[in-house]
Amino acid sequence: MQAIIDIEIVPCLSDNYAYLVRSGENCAVVDPSEAAPVKAALARRGWELTHILNTHHHLDHTGGNLALKQETGAIVVGPGKDAARIPGLDVGVDERTGWQFDGRKVEVLEVPAHTRGAITFVIDGNAFTGDTIFLMGCGRLFEGDPQMMWTSLSKLMLLADQTRIYCGHEYTESNGRFALSLEPGNRALQERMAQVGTVRAQAEPTVPSTMELEKRTNPFLRPDAAEIRKTLGMEKNTTVEVFGEIRARKDKF
């Protein structure tokens, strides 16, 4: 019988999240921006690090790679198409290769736009999306355009509704305020923001979400919603045009 996946949220820097993912004798950390909080969490749980998973190359997701690898011998796994920018990369993966973790099949989704090599790891119904999907948000288009990001988000939206979304940052309150500026009549969004306010008042993480909840409340997944289109004055524009306008407005919000 396969071991149950155990996930520990590890706050890093000012608003980043790394994640410890343990199965059996294997323990991976997803996107360690710095080593110290990860080492403290490992010690607290009595776990030994075996793998480091990177969703993309940005330093606030890979800054702890080399120190953790040197201390533990952990294997670094990340986007093969961006191998030159992943510190200490041992195993490059893509959609074709996928990956295996403690005998589990791990789905790797290529989701470029925030960076050209961005990937999402899906482990037992848990999607580690890095900076592609945030809770009620999406990443800036540093190395892609609206069409590229919409294609990536559309791919992620094919995941099962119950898929849990673990993103790279605690941006949920700010994202939610922006979402309400576009779709103030969305009852699910109003209710979610009330819950988020309660959680953040206690300094607790808002992660994880679910894909179903994101599809109901995340404006970046809702460019065809009538109220959003009306707010933007873009009732007859294409989906990608509306998405691009949402992203442009969030950049200035």
ABEGO torsion letter per residue (X at the ends): XBBBBBBBBBBBEAABBBBBBBBEABBBBBGBABAAAAAAAAAAAGBBBABBBBABABAAAAAAAAAAAAAAGBBBBBBAAAAAABBGBABBBBAAAEBBBGGBBBBBBBBBGABAABBBBBBGGBBBAEAABBBGBBBBBAABBAAAAAAAAAAAAABBAABBBBBABBAAAAAAAAAAAABAABAAAAAAAAAAAAAAAAGBBAOBBBAAAAAAABAAAAAABAAAAAAAGAAABBAAAAAAAAAAAAAAX
